[in-house]
Amino acid sequence: MASKIAFSDYLTRPEGDDESRRRAMTYVGMAHFAGSGPPGQTCRGCEHWLTNGWHADKMSHRGALKDSVCDAYVRMKGKAASKSTPKVPHSAWACRYFEPREQPVRLHAPRPGEVG
C-alpha cells in the first residue's frame, strides 16, 4: 500500500498553506510534490507512471488498478526499480514532472471479450 511522505518540523508550513496541503497529498515514490503539475491531472495520465496491471486476487479490489512505480522518481534515485521501490497510486495528483500519456491507463481491467 502506498504511504504518505513524512516531513520534519523544518519542512512543514502553517495549516492552510498551499505547500502544506501539497506535502500532505504527496506519496513516497513521487518525483516531486503532489499538485505541482497540471491542475486536475493524476499520475494515471502520466507517461512516467509505469503501469503495474490490475488486482485479480481480492474480491474488494478485483479489477482495480494497482499502485505503480514512477519512472521519473526511479531515474532521480539513480537505481533500477526493484520490489522495494515505493509504489504510487494512480489517483495521486500530478507533480511538476508530469508528461501526458497518449492514452491514459484504464481504471479497471477489461472484462473478458471486451476490446481495449
Secondary structure as the mmCIF struct_conf table of DSSP 4:
data_model
#
loop_
_struct_conf.conf_type_id
_struct_conf.id
_struct_conf.beg_label_comp_id
_struct_conf.beg_label_asym_id
_struct_conf.beg_label_seq_id
_struct_conf.end_label_comp_id
_struct_conf.end_label_asym_id
_struct_conf.end_label_seq_id
STRN STRN1 LYS A 4 LYS A 4
HELX_LH_PP_P HELX_LH_PP_P1 ILE A 5 ALA A 6
TURN_TY1_P TURN_TY1_P1 ASP A 9 LEU A 11
TURN_TY1_P TURN_TY1_P2 GLU A 15 GLY A 16
HELX_RH_AL_P HELX_RH_AL_P1 ASP A 18 MET A 25
HELX_LH_PP_P HELX_LH_PP_P2 THR A 26 THR A 26
STRN STRN2 TYR A 27 TYR A 27
TURN_TY1_P TURN_TY1_P3 VAL A 28 GLY A 29
BEND BEND1 ALA A 31 HIS A 32
TURN_TY1_P TURN_TY1_P4 ALA A 34 GLY A 35
BEND BEND2 SER A 36 PRO A 38
TURN_TY1_P TURN_TY1_P5 PRO A 39 GLY A 40
STRN STRN3 THR A 42 THR A 42
HELX_RH_3T_P HELX_RH_3T_P1 CYS A 43 GLY A 45
STRN STRN4 CYS A 46 CYS A 46
TURN_TY1_P TURN_TY1_P6 GLU A 47 HIS A 48
STRN STRN5 TRP A 49 LEU A 50
STRN STRN6 TRP A 54 TRP A 54
BEND BEND3 ASP A 57 ASP A 57
TURN_TY1_P TURN_TY1_P7 MET A 59 GLY A 63
STRN STRN7 ALA A 64 LEU A 65
HELX_LH_PP_P HELX_LH_PP_P3 LYS A 66 ASP A 67
STRN STRN8 SER A 68 SER A 68
STRN STRN9 VAL A 69 CYS A 70
HELX_RH_AL_P HELX_RH_AL_P2 ASP A 71 LYS A 77
TURN_TY1_P TURN_TY1_P8 GLY A 78 GLY A 78
BEND BEND4 LYS A 79 LYS A 79
TURN_TY1_P TURN_TY1_P9 LYS A 83 SER A 84
BEND BEND5 THR A 85 THR A 85
HELX_LH_PP_P HELX_LH_PP_P4 PRO A 86 LYS A 87
STRN STRN10 VAL A 88 VAL A 88
TURN_TY1_P TURN_TY1_P10 HIS A 90 SER A 91
BEND BEND6 ALA A 92 ALA A 92
STRN STRN11 TRP A 93 TRP A 93
HELX_LH_PP_P HELX_LH_PP_P5 ALA A 94 ALA A 94
TURN_TY1_P TURN_TY1_P11 ARG A 96 TYR A 97
STRN STRN12 PRO A 100 PRO A 100
BEND BEND7 GLU A 102 GLN A 103
HELX_LH_PP_P HELX_LH_PP_P6 PRO A 104 ARG A 106
BEND BEND8 LEU A 107 LEU A 107
STRN STRN13 HIS A 108 HIS A 108
HELX_LH_PP_P HELX_LH_PP_P7 ALA A 109 ARG A 111
TURN_TY1_P TURN_TY1_P12 PRO A 112 GLY A 113
#
